[in-house]
Amino acid sequence: ISEISFSYVTQGESDSVSFWIGNTGVAELQVLQISTGTEFFSVDPSQAAIPAGDSAEIEIQFMPTGIGAYIDTVLILSDDPHNPVLTLTVSGMGINEFADIVVSYGENDSVSFFNFPLTRVNETWIQTLIITNAGTPDLEIEEIFIDGDAFSTPVETALLPFLDTLEIPITFAPESEGTYSADLVINSANDPDEITYTVQLYGESSDHIILSVPDVYVTIQEAIIAAHPEDTVEVGSGTYEESIHLLDKNLVLRSIDGPDSTLVEGDGTGSVLTIAGGQSNLTRVSGFTLTGGGGATGGGIRIDSSSSPVLQKLIIVDNNADEGAGVYIESSSPTLMNVSIQNNNATGDGGGMAIRDNSNPILNYIIITGNDGDNGAGIFVRDNSAPVFNNLTLADNEAGTNGDALYIRNGSNPQVTNSIFWNNGEESIYFSPTGSASWITVDYSILDGGESDIFTNDNGTVNWGTGNLEDDPLFANVYLLQWPSPAIDAGNPASDPDPDGTLTDMGALAYNQTLQPPDPVVDFSGSPGNGEVALSWSFPLDPR
């Protein structure tokens, strides 16, 4: 044996267990020492001489002085040449000689307060506490009641034998918005330490609530189904292997820790996120990585049916679809901000994004890179759509046929401001030669090759506005600008300033000039005089 357990022993009392040491050798075994490390366990005898083929009984006594777990090691030293040192683990639990009430919830075995989740007005939430008798006599609970509004329990009295348990279901049923508090009072007749045990209860109620994933709901879709319009579904970090559909509800769907920590991975058969219930801008989705989508349209996100949600802080990566592999927008006008659309692959048109059928989305601070498709590897726009592109970075997209960055078709009118189109192949912006004429407006943007990199095919108009450049934007890692990029401070002066307070930059990622050392002065010189030196220099020159 390697361990002995005494189970439960009442404090102040003792119990004993015996084990035997045998001698299987041919000579007498001298057990030189048998000892314990604490005063709560003792052994008798402490030495033994055991003839060959015989054995000796060793008694261990456990004497707990308090309530709780005890553990010790019995050390055995002998003249056995092969095993001169042996150890034996002993353990036991000291229990109360009186009835002892323990109130627990989950891993907390000493509950003194309890918070209920945010609960909807006129709905109920039930949580269950557990009462256990940790003492040897029966625990006599004479009275259980709740002092306060909105909380209730059906349990009133109980008699609990040793280690028996009692479930106390508590119902929170608010009738109006606000915060609530009450006391769960448990009166016992024979627990000398806690004649009255009180648990403070807290709850909050609102017409619109937060549904937590995975703490309360295992999947995101399960929470969406349970949600009411204008509720919030809040998602903890992790990878969720599912596809999400917002149904016909305006909801806030957000992660706690952002897109790097919260991934939604589809199964390759359909969109990872579908918004197709006519949602308004009350619907907001933020803080997810959407990957692994597939199907006919919108592997990452599909938005249609006159929906206009607001999407922020998303990473849409490694999705596939026939059209609009990253994002597919049909007859809708969403707003996207701070979104990265990368490495998506369309077998048809719109590797990064497809916009069609009278859609008028607004895209602010969007990175669209590394996407593939037949036409419009970055963005495909068609059928009287008028997207607004502010501070886009479209780079390294590759079309199988035409329009590596942007393909425009059939009466569409994209507007481009403060954006960078770079390294998208030989046909960066391409107009379809068929269908109604389209047009594009470009201001304060960098286009690789300039206006000559726009192919109208005599079926469109280019409004080549103010402040456009064709210089290398000097991308660093992940398409950040590096000094002295011509895109820095080169955006529309009327646009909102960058976070560092300077003029807006072109592209999705602004350069932080607070980290930039000052420009060196020029024409620095000194003229010695009587006990002094006169220094002079010219005003620093911006190297751009």
C-alpha positions as CSV (number, residue, x, y, z in Angstrom):
1,I,0.0,0.0,0.0
2,S,1.1,3.6,-0.6
3,E,-1.7,5.5,1.1
4,I,-4.3,5.3,3.9
5,S,-7.4,7.5,4.2
6,F,-9.3,7.9,7.5
7,S,-12.2,9.6,5.8
8,Y,-14.2,11.7,8.4
9,V,-13.3,12.0,12.1
10,T,-15.0,14.4,14.5
11,Q,-12.7,17.1,15.8
12,G,-11.4,16.3,19.3
13,E,-11.9,12.6,18.8
14,S,-9.6,9.9,17.3
15,D,-9.7,6.9,15.1
16,S,-7.1,4.3,14.3
17,V,-6.2,2.1,11.3
18,S,-3.6,-0.7,11.2
19,F,-1.2,-1.8,8.5
20,W,1.4,-4.6,8.6
21,I,5.1,-4.6,7.8
22,G,6.2,-8.1,6.5
23,N,9.6,-9.7,6.3
24,T,9.9,-11.9,3.3
25,G,13.7,-12.3,3.7
26,V,15.8,-15.0,5.4
27,A,17.2,-12.8,8.2
28,E,15.6,-10.7,10.9
29,L,14.4,-7.3,9.7
30,Q,15.3,-4.4,11.9
31,V,12.8,-1.5,11.5
32,L,14.7,1.3,13.0
33,Q,12.2,4.1,12.8
34,I,8.4,4.5,12.2
35,S,7.3,8.1,12.5
36,T,5.0,10.8,11.2
37,G,5.6,14.5,10.4
38,T,2.7,16.1,12.3
39,E,1.1,15.9,15.7
40,F,-2.3,14.9,14.2
41,F,-1.1,11.4,13.2
42,S,0.9,9.0,15.4
43,V,2.2,5.5,15.1
44,D,2.7,2.6,17.5
45,P,5.1,1.0,17.8
46,S,7.9,3.3,16.6
47,Q,10.4,0.5,16.0
48,A,10.2,-3.3,15.4
49,A,12.3,-6.4,15.0
50,I,10.5,-8.8,12.6
51,P,11.7,-12.4,12.3
52,A,12.1,-13.9,8.8
53,G,8.7,-14.8,7.4
54,D,6.8,-12.9,10.0
55,S,5.1,-9.5,10.1
56,A,4.4,-6.7,12.6
57,E,1.1,-4.7,13.1
58,I,1.5,-0.9,13.1
59,E,-1.3,1.2,14.3
60,I,-1.8,4.8,13.0
61,Q,-4.0,7.1,15.0
62,F,-5.7,10.3,13.6
63,M,-6.6,13.0,16.1
64,P,-8.0,16.2,14.3
65,T,-8.2,19.2,16.5
66,G,-10.1,21.3,14.0
67,I,-12.3,21.2,10.9
68,G,-10.7,20.6,7.5
69,A,-8.4,18.3,5.6
70,Y,-5.2,16.7,7.1
71,I,-2.4,15.0,5.3
72,D,0.9,13.5,6.6
73,T,3.6,11.0,5.6
74,V,4.6,7.9,7.6
75,L,8.4,7.4,7.3
76,I,9.8,3.8,7.7
77,L,13.5,3.3,8.0
78,S,15.0,-0.3,8.1
79,D,18.1,-2.4,7.4
80,D,16.5,-3.8,4.2
81,P,19.4,-3.4,1.8
82,H,17.0,-3.0,-1.2
83,N,14.4,-0.7,0.4
84,P,15.8,1.0,3.4
85,V,13.4,4.0,3.2
86,L,9.7,3.6,2.6
87,T,6.9,6.2,2.9
88,L,3.2,6.0,3.3
89,T,0.7,8.9,2.8
90,V,-2.0,9.2,5.3
91,S,-5.0,11.6,5.1
92,G,-8.2,12.4,6.9
93,M,-10.9,15.0,7.3
94,G,-11.7,16.7,10.6
95,I,-15.4,17.4,10.9
96,N,-17.5,19.4,13.3
97,E,-18.8,17.8,16.4
98,F,-21.8,20.1,16.0
99,A,-24.2,20.6,13.1
100,D,-22.4,22.8,10.6
101,I,-24.2,24.6,7.7
102,V,-22.3,25.1,4.4
103,V,-23.8,27.2,1.6
104,S,-22.2,26.6,-1.8
105,Y,-22.5,27.5,-5.5
106,G,-20.2,25.8,-7.9
107,E,-16.7,25.8,-6.5
108,N,-17.5,28.5,-3.9
109,D,-18.3,26.7,-0.6
110,S,-18.8,29.8,1.5
111,V,-21.4,31.9,-0.3
112,S,-22.2,35.2,1.4
113,F,-23.4,37.1,-1.7
114,F,-24.8,36.1,-5.0
115,N,-25.2,38.2,-8.2
116,F,-27.9,37.2,-10.7
117,P,-27.3,37.9,-14.5
118,L,-28.9,40.9,-16.1
119,T,-32.5,39.8,-16.4
120,R,-35.3,41.1,-18.7
121,V,-38.2,42.9,-17.2
122,N,-41.2,40.5,-16.5
123,E,-39.0,37.5,-17.1
124,T,-37.6,35.1,-14.5
125,W,-34.1,33.8,-13.8
126,I,-33.6,30.8,-11.4
127,Q,-30.3,30.0,-9.7
128,T,-29.8,27.2,-7.2
129,L,-27.7,27.3,-4.0
130,I,-26.7,24.1,-2.1
131,I,-26.9,23.7,1.7
132,T,-24.7,20.9,3.1
133,N,-24.5,19.7,6.7
134,A,-20.7,19.3,7.4
135,G,-21.3,18.3,11.1
136,T,-22.1,14.9,12.6
137,P,-25.5,15.7,14.2
138,D,-28.5,16.3,12.0
139,L,-28.8,20.0,10.9
140,E,-32.2,21.4,11.9
141,I,-33.1,24.3,9.6
142,E,-36.1,25.9,11.2
143,E,-36.7,28.7,8.7
144,I,-35.7,29.8,5.2
145,F,-37.0,33.1,3.8
146,I,-36.1,36.0,1.6
147,D,-36.2,39.6,2.9
148,G,-36.6,41.9,-0.1
149,D,-38.5,42.4,-3.4
150,A,-38.3,40.4,-6.7
151,F,-36.6,37.3,-5.2
152,S,-38.4,34.2,-3.9
153,T,-37.8,30.6,-2.9
154,P,-40.2,27.7,-2.2
155,V,-38.0,26.0,0.5
156,E,-39.0,26.8,4.1
157,T,-37.5,24.2,6.5
158,A,-35.3,21.1,6.3
159,L,-33.6,18.4,8.4
160,L,-30.2,17.4,7.0
161,P,-28.1,14.4,8.2
162,F,-24.3,14.5,8.0
163,L,-23.1,15.4,4.5
164,D,-26.7,15.5,3.2
165,T,-27.5,18.4,0.8
166,L,-30.5,20.6,0.1
167,E,-31.2,22.6,-3.0
168,I,-32.4,26.1,-2.6
169,P,-33.8,27.4,-5.9
170,I,-34.0,31.2,-5.9
171,T,-36.2,33.0,-8.5
172,F,-35.4,36.6,-9.6
173,A,-38.5,38.1,-11.2
174,P,-38.2,41.8,-11.7
175,E,-41.2,43.8,-12.8
176,S,-39.4,47.1,-13.8
177,E,-36.0,48.3,-14.8
178,G,-33.5,48.9,-12.1
179,T,-31.3,47.2,-9.5
180,Y,-32.6,44.9,-6.8
181,S,-31.2,43.5,-3.5
182,A,-32.5,41.1,-0.9
183,D,-31.3,38.8,1.9
184,L,-31.7,35.0,1.9
185,V,-32.0,34.2,5.6
186,I,-31.4,30.6,6.9
187,N,-32.1,30.0,10.6
188,S,-30.9,26.8,12.1
189,A,-31.6,25.4,15.6
190,N,-28.3,23.6,16.3
191,D,-25.4,25.2,14.4
192,P,-23.7,27.1,17.3
193,D,-21.5,29.2,15.0
194,E,-24.2,30.2,12.5
195,I,-27.6,30.2,14.0
196,T,-28.5,32.7,11.3
197,Y,-26.8,32.4,7.9
198,T,-27.4,35.3,5.5
199,V,-26.7,35.5,1.7
200,Q,-27.0,38.9,0.1
201,L,-28.8,38.7,-3.3
202,Y,-28.3,41.2,-6.1
203,G,-30.0,41.5,-9.5
204,E,-30.4,44.0,-12.3
205,S,-33.2,44.3,-14.8
206,S,-33.6,46.0,-18.1
207,D,-35.8,45.8,-21.2
208,H,-32.7,44.9,-23.2
209,I,-30.2,42.5,-21.7
210,I,-26.8,41.0,-22.3
211,L,-26.6,37.4,-23.2
212,S,-23.2,35.8,-22.4
213,V,-21.4,33.2,-24.5
214,P,-20.2,30.7,-23.4
215,D,-20.9,31.4,-19.7
216,V,-24.7,31.1,-20.2
217,Y,-25.2,30.1,-23.8
218,V,-22.8,27.5,-25.3
219,T,-23.0,28.8,-28.9
220,I,-23.4,32.3,-30.4
221,Q,-26.4,31.1,-32.4
222,E,-28.1,29.8,-29.3
223,A,-27.8,33.2,-27.7
224,I,-29.1,35.0,-30.9
225,I,-32.2,32.7,-31.0
226,A,-32.9,33.5,-27.3
227,A,-32.3,37.3,-27.7
228,H,-35.0,39.9,-28.2
229,P,-34.6,42.8,-30.6
230,E,-32.0,45.3,-29.4
231,D,-30.4,42.9,-26.9
232,T,-26.6,42.4,-26.8
233,V,-24.9,39.1,-27.3
234,E,-21.5,39.2,-25.7
235,V,-18.9,36.6,-26.6
236,G,-15.9,35.5,-24.6
237,S,-12.6,34.6,-26.2
238,G,-12.2,31.2,-28.0
239,T,-12.9,29.5,-31.3
240,Y,-16.5,28.9,-32.1
241,E,-17.1,26.3,-34.9
242,E,-20.5,27.5,-36.2
243,S,-22.3,29.7,-38.7
244,I,-24.2,32.7,-37.4
245,H,-27.4,34.2,-38.7
246,L,-28.9,37.3,-37.1
247,L,-32.4,36.2,-38.3
248,D,-34.7,39.3,-38.4
249,K,-33.4,40.9,-35.2
250,N,-31.5,44.2,-34.6
251,L,-28.8,43.1,-32.2
252,V,-25.4,44.1,-30.8
253,L,-23.0,41.2,-31.3
254,R,-19.7,41.9,-29.8
255,S,-16.6,40.1,-28.4
256,I,-15.0,40.9,-25.1
257,D,-11.4,40.5,-26.1
258,G,-11.3,41.5,-29.8
259,P,-10.8,39.6,-33.1
260,D,-7.4,38.2,-32.3
261,S,-8.9,36.2,-29.4
262,T,-12.4,35.5,-30.7
263,L,-12.7,33.4,-33.9
264,V,-15.8,32.1,-35.6
265,E,-15.0,29.3,-38.0
266,G,-17.4,28.0,-40.6
267,D,-17.6,24.6,-42.1
268,G,-17.0,25.7,-45.7
269,T,-20.6,25.2,-46.9
270,G,-22.1,28.7,-46.3
271,S,-21.5,32.2,-44.9
272,V,-19.9,32.5,-41.5
273,L,-22.1,35.5,-40.7
274,T,-25.4,36.2,-42.4
275,I,-27.3,39.5,-41.9
276,A,-30.4,39.3,-44.1
277,G,-33.3,40.4,-42.0
278,G,-33.6,44.0,-43.0
279,Q,-31.5,45.1,-40.0
280,S,-31.0,48.8,-39.4
281,N,-27.9,50.6,-38.1
282,L,-29.1,49.5,-34.6
283,T,-27.4,46.2,-35.5
284,R,-23.7,46.3,-34.7
285,V,-21.1,43.6,-35.0
286,S,-17.6,44.0,-33.7
287,G,-14.5,42.1,-32.5
288,F,-14.4,38.8,-34.4
289,T,-12.3,36.9,-36.9
290,L,-14.5,35.2,-39.4
291,T,-12.9,32.4,-41.3
292,G,-13.6,29.1,-43.0
293,G,-16.7,30.2,-44.9
294,G,-17.9,28.9,-48.3
295,G,-20.9,28.5,-50.5
296,A,-22.3,30.5,-53.4
297,T,-22.1,34.0,-52.0
298,G,-20.4,35.7,-49.0
299,G,-18.1,33.1,-47.5
300,G,-17.2,35.4,-44.7
301,I,-20.2,37.7,-44.5
302,R,-23.4,37.9,-46.5
303,I,-25.5,41.1,-46.2
304,D,-28.7,41.5,-48.2
305,S,-32.5,42.3,-48.0
306,S,-32.1,46.0,-47.5
307,S,-29.9,45.7,-44.4
308,S,-27.7,48.5,-43.0
309,P,-25.7,47.1,-40.1
310,V,-22.6,48.7,-38.7
311,L,-19.5,46.3,-38.7
312,Q,-16.4,47.2,-36.8
313,K,-13.0,45.7,-35.8
314,L,-13.4,42.5,-37.8
315,I,-10.8,40.2,-39.5
316,I,-12.3,38.4,-42.5
317,V,-9.7,35.9,-43.7
318,D,-9.4,32.6,-45.6
319,N,-12.9,32.3,-46.9
320,N,-14.1,30.9,-50.2
321,A,-17.2,31.5,-52.3
322,D,-18.4,31.7,-55.9
323,E,-18.9,35.4,-55.5
324,G,-17.9,37.8,-52.7
325,A,-15.6,35.4,-50.9
326,G,-14.8,37.8,-48.1
327,V,-18.0,40.0,-48.0
328,Y,-21.1,39.9,-50.2
329,I,-23.4,42.9,-50.2
330,E,-26.7,42.8,-52.1
331,S,-29.4,45.5,-52.1
332,S,-28.0,46.8,-48.8
333,S,-26.1,49.7,-47.3
334,P,-23.9,48.6,-44.4
335,T,-21.2,50.7,-42.8
336,L,-17.8,49.0,-42.3
337,M,-15.0,50.5,-40.2
338,N,-11.6,49.1,-39.2
339,V,-12.1,45.9,-41.0
340,S,-9.4,43.7,-42.5
341,I,-10.4,41.5,-45.6
342,Q,-7.5,39.3,-46.5
343,N,-6.6,36.1,-48.4
344,N,-10.1,35.2,-49.5
345,N,-10.7,33.4,-52.8
346,A,-13.7,33.7,-55.2
347,T,-14.1,31.2,-58.0
348,G,-16.1,33.9,-59.7
349,D,-16.1,37.7,-59.0
350,G,-15.2,39.7,-55.9
351,G,-12.4,37.9,-54.0
352,G,-12.4,40.4,-51.2
353,M,-15.9,41.9,-51.6
354,A,-18.8,42.0,-54.0
355,I,-21.2,44.9,-54.0
356,R,-24.3,44.7,-56.2
357,D,-28.0,45.5,-56.9
358,N,-28.4,49.1,-55.7
359,S,-26.1,48.7,-52.7
360,N,-24.6,51.9,-51.1
361,P,-22.2,50.8,-48.4
362,I,-19.7,53.1,-46.6
363,L,-16.3,51.7,-46.0
364,N,-13.9,53.5,-43.7
365,Y,-10.4,52.4,-42.8
366,I,-10.5,49.0,-44.5
367,I,-7.6,46.8,-45.5
368,I,-8.3,44.6,-48.6
369,T,-5.2,42.6,-49.5
370,G,-4.1,39.2,-50.9
371,N,-7.5,38.3,-52.3
372,D,-8.2,36.4,-55.5
373,G,-11.1,36.3,-57.9
374,D,-12.0,36.2,-61.6
375,N,-13.0,39.9,-61.9
376,G,-12.5,42.4,-59.1
377,A,-10.1,40.5,-56.9
378,G,-10.2,43.2,-54.3
379,I,-13.7,44.7,-54.9
380,F,-16.4,43.9,-57.5
381,V,-19.1,46.6,-57.9
382,R,-22.1,46.2,-60.2
383,D,-25.7,47.0,-60.9
384,N,-26.3,50.7,-60.0
385,S,-24.3,50.5,-56.7
386,A,-22.7,53.6,-55.2
387,P,-20.2,52.6,-52.5
388,V,-18.2,55.2,-50.6
389,F,-14.6,54.3,-49.9
390,N,-12.7,56.3,-47.3
391,N,-9.2,55.4,-46.2
392,L,-8.9,52.1,-48.0
393,T,-5.8,50.1,-48.5
394,L,-6.1,47.8,-51.5
395,A,-2.9,46.0,-52.2
396,D,-1.6,42.7,-53.6
397,N,-4.9,41.5,-55.0
398,E,-4.8,39.5,-58.1
399,A,-7.7,38.9,-60.6
400,G,-7.8,36.0,-63.0
401,T,-9.3,38.2,-65.7
402,N,-9.8,41.9,-65.1
403,G,-9.7,44.5,-62.3
404,D,-7.1,43.4,-59.8
405,A,-8.2,46.0,-57.2
406,L,-11.6,47.2,-58.4
407,Y,-14.0,46.1,-61.1
408,I,-17.0,48.4,-61.9
409,R,-20.0,47.4,-63.9
410,N,-23.5,48.5,-65.1
411,G,-24.3,52.0,-63.9
412,S,-22.3,52.0,-60.7
413,N,-20.6,55.0,-59.1
414,P,-17.9,54.3,-56.4
415,Q,-16.3,57.3,-54.7
416,V,-12.7,57.0,-53.5
417,T,-11.0,59.3,-50.9
418,N,-7.8,59.1,-48.9
419,S,-7.1,55.6,-50.2
420,I,-4.1,53.6,-51.6
421,F,-4.4,51.2,-54.5
422,W,-1.0,49.6,-54.8
423,N,0.6,46.5,-56.5
424,N,-2.6,45.1,-57.7
425,G,-1.4,43.9,-61.1
426,E,-1.6,45.6,-64.5
427,E,-5.3,46.5,-64.4
428,S,-5.9,48.1,-61.0
429,I,-9.3,49.6,-61.8
430,Y,-11.3,48.2,-64.6
431,F,-14.7,49.2,-66.2
432,S,-16.9,46.5,-67.7
433,P,-17.1,47.0,-71.5
434,T,-20.8,45.9,-71.4
435,G,-23.9,47.1,-69.5
436,S,-24.7,50.7,-68.6
437,A,-21.9,53.2,-68.3
438,S,-20.4,53.7,-64.9
439,W,-18.1,56.3,-63.3
440,I,-15.7,56.8,-60.5
441,T,-14.5,59.7,-58.5
442,V,-11.0,59.7,-57.0
443,D,-9.6,62.3,-54.6
444,Y,-6.6,62.5,-52.3
445,S,-5.5,58.9,-53.1
446,I,-2.5,57.0,-54.4
447,L,-3.0,54.8,-57.5
448,D,-0.2,52.7,-58.8
449,G,0.3,54.1,-62.3
450,G,-2.0,57.1,-61.7
451,E,-5.1,57.8,-63.8
452,S,-3.6,55.7,-66.6
453,D,-4.1,52.6,-64.5
454,I,-7.9,53.0,-64.8
455,F,-9.3,51.2,-67.8
456,T,-12.7,52.6,-68.8
457,N,-13.1,50.5,-72.0
458,D,-15.1,53.5,-73.4
459,N,-17.9,52.7,-71.0
460,G,-17.3,55.0,-68.1
461,T,-16.1,58.3,-66.7
462,V,-13.2,59.0,-64.4
463,N,-13.5,62.1,-62.2
464,W,-9.8,62.4,-61.4
465,G,-10.0,65.0,-58.6
466,T,-7.7,66.8,-56.2
467,G,-4.6,65.6,-54.4
468,N,-4.0,62.3,-56.2
469,L,-0.6,60.7,-56.4
470,E,1.1,57.7,-58.0
471,D,4.2,57.6,-55.7
472,D,5.2,54.5,-53.8
473,P,3.4,54.6,-50.4
474,L,6.4,52.9,-48.7
475,F,4.5,50.2,-46.9
476,A,6.1,48.5,-43.9
477,N,4.9,45.3,-42.3
478,V,1.1,44.7,-42.4
479,Y,0.7,47.7,-44.7
480,L,1.7,50.3,-42.2
481,L,3.2,53.5,-43.6
482,Q,6.8,54.2,-42.9
483,W,8.6,57.6,-42.9
484,P,8.8,59.5,-45.2
485,S,5.8,58.0,-47.1
486,P,4.1,60.5,-49.4
487,A,0.8,59.3,-48.0
488,I,1.5,60.9,-44.6
489,D,-0.6,64.1,-44.1
490,A,-1.6,63.8,-47.8
491,G,-5.3,63.1,-47.3
492,N,-8.2,65.5,-47.7
493,P,-7.4,68.4,-45.3
494,A,-11.2,68.6,-44.6
495,S,-11.2,65.1,-43.2
496,D,-11.0,64.3,-39.6
497,P,-7.4,64.4,-38.3
498,D,-5.5,61.3,-37.5
499,P,-5.3,60.0,-33.9
500,D,-2.0,61.8,-33.4
501,G,-3.7,65.1,-34.2
502,T,-2.0,65.6,-37.6
503,L,-3.6,65.9,-41.1
504,T,-5.2,62.7,-42.2
505,D,-3.1,60.2,-44.0
506,M,-4.0,58.1,-47.1
507,G,-4.7,54.5,-46.5
508,A,-6.3,52.4,-43.7
509,L,-3.5,52.7,-41.2
510,A,-2.4,56.2,-40.1
511,Y,1.3,56.8,-39.3
512,N,1.9,57.8,-35.7
513,Q,4.0,60.9,-35.9
514,T,4.4,61.2,-32.1
515,L,7.0,58.4,-32.6
516,Q,8.9,60.3,-35.3
517,P,12.1,62.1,-34.3
518,P,12.3,65.7,-35.3
519,D,13.8,66.6,-38.7
520,P,17.4,67.7,-38.5
521,V,18.2,71.3,-38.9
522,V,20.3,72.5,-41.8
523,D,23.0,75.2,-42.4
524,F,24.1,74.8,-38.7
525,S,27.1,77.0,-38.0
526,G,28.9,78.8,-35.1
527,S,30.9,82.1,-34.9
528,P,33.3,82.5,-32.0
529,G,33.4,85.8,-30.1
530,N,34.7,87.2,-26.9
531,G,33.7,84.6,-24.4
532,E,30.7,83.4,-26.4
533,V,29.8,81.5,-29.6
534,A,27.0,82.7,-31.9
535,L,25.1,79.7,-33.3
536,S,22.8,79.9,-36.4
537,W,20.8,77.4,-38.4
538,S,18.0,77.2,-40.9
539,F,14.5,75.9,-40.3
540,P,14.3,72.1,-40.4
541,L,13.3,70.7,-43.8
542,D,10.7,67.9,-44.1
543,P,12.5,65.2,-46.1
544,R,9.3,64.6,-48.1
